[in-house]
Amino acid sequence: MDEQEFNQAAAAMLGRIEAALEASGADIDVELQEGGVLELEFANGSKIIVNRHGAAREIWVAAKSGGYHFKPESAERWVAARSGEELLSALARCIAEQGGGEVDLRG
């Protein structure tokens, strides 16, 4: 996957996450910022940051439970190298752990 393909795939995934969260009705403020940064803010004031990291060609997630790096297996499937956990599953878990409730990001 070259840089342009990565940027397109990452932008699509961030947009997909944003749309799924907006549709979920969860009490989470969601803001997609320029540069491929998705910020989730919870009622308790905590945040999860999801962003693309072009140099590594990964999507990174920063949550209370830790930092996670996901590489694309395809435009639709991003997987953590260490654990094999899929991005959407990991993010849903982090959201639940941080007080955002159960969400379905698979839309």
C-alpha positions in Angstrom: 0.0 0.0 0.0 1.6 3.3 -1.1 1.2 6.6 0.8 -1.8 7.8 -1.2 -3.6 4.5 -0.8 -2.9 4.5 2.9 -4.2 8.1 3.3 -7.4 7.2 1.5 -7.9 4.0 3.5 -7.2 5.7 6.8 -9.5 8.7 5.9 -12.3 6.2 5.0 -11.9 4.3 8.2 -11.9 7.4 10.4 -15.0 8.6 8.6 -16.6 5.2 9.1 -15.9 5.4 12.8 -17.2 8.9 13.1 -20.4 8.0 11.3 -21.0 4.9 13.4 -20.5 6.8 16.6 -22.9 9.6 15.5 -25.5 7.0 14.5 -25.1 5.0 17.8 -26.7 7.7 20.0 -23.9 7.3 22.5 -23.1 10.2 24.8 -19.8 10.9 23.1 -18.6 14.2 21.5 -17.0 13.2 18.2 -14.8 15.6 16.2 -12.9 14.7 13.1 -10.0 17.2 12.7 -7.8 18.0 9.8 -4.8 15.8 9.4 -6.6 12.6 10.2 -7.3 13.0 13.9 -10.6 11.8 15.5 -11.2 13.0 19.0 -13.8 11.3 21.2 -14.7 13.1 24.4 -16.8 11.4 27.1 -19.2 12.9 29.7 -16.6 12.1 32.4 -14.1 14.4 30.6 -11.8 11.6 29.4 -10.8 11.3 25.7 -9.8 8.8 23.1 -7.7 10.0 20.2 -7.7 8.0 17.0 -5.3 9.2 14.3 -3.5 8.2 11.2 0.3 7.9 11.4 1.6 8.3 7.8 5.2 7.5 8.5 4.3 4.1 10.0 1.3 3.7 7.8 -0.8 2.8 10.8 -3.9 4.1 12.7 -3.0 4.8 16.3 -5.5 4.8 19.2 -4.6 6.5 22.5 -7.0 5.6 25.4 -6.9 5.3 29.1 -6.0 1.6 28.8 -3.0 2.3 26.6 -1.8 3.0 23.1 -2.6 0.8 20.2 -1.2 0.6 16.6 -3.1 -0.9 13.7 -1.8 -1.8 10.3 -4.2 -2.3 7.3 -4.8 -5.8 6.1 -7.2 -4.2 3.6 -9.1 -0.9 3.5 -11.8 -2.4 5.7 -9.7 -4.3 8.2 -7.0 -2.9 10.4 -5.2 -5.2 12.9 -2.9 -4.7 15.9 0.5 -6.3 15.2 1.0 -7.3 18.8 -2.3 -8.7 19.7 -4.1 -9.4 16.4 -7.1 -7.5 17.7 -9.1 -5.7 15.0 -9.4 -1.9 15.2 -13.2 -1.6 15.4 -13.3 -4.3 18.2 -10.5 -2.7 20.1 -12.0 0.8 19.8 -15.4 -0.4 20.9 -13.8 -2.1 24.0 -11.9 1.1 24.8 -15.1 3.2 24.5 -16.9 0.8 26.9 -14.0 0.9 29.4 -13.9 4.7 29.4 -17.6 5.0 30.1 -19.1 5.5 26.6 -21.3 2.4 26.8 -21.5 -0.4 24.4 -21.3 0.7 20.7 -21.4 -1.2 17.5 -18.8 0.3 15.1 -19.4 -2.2 12.4 -22.4 -0.2 11.2 
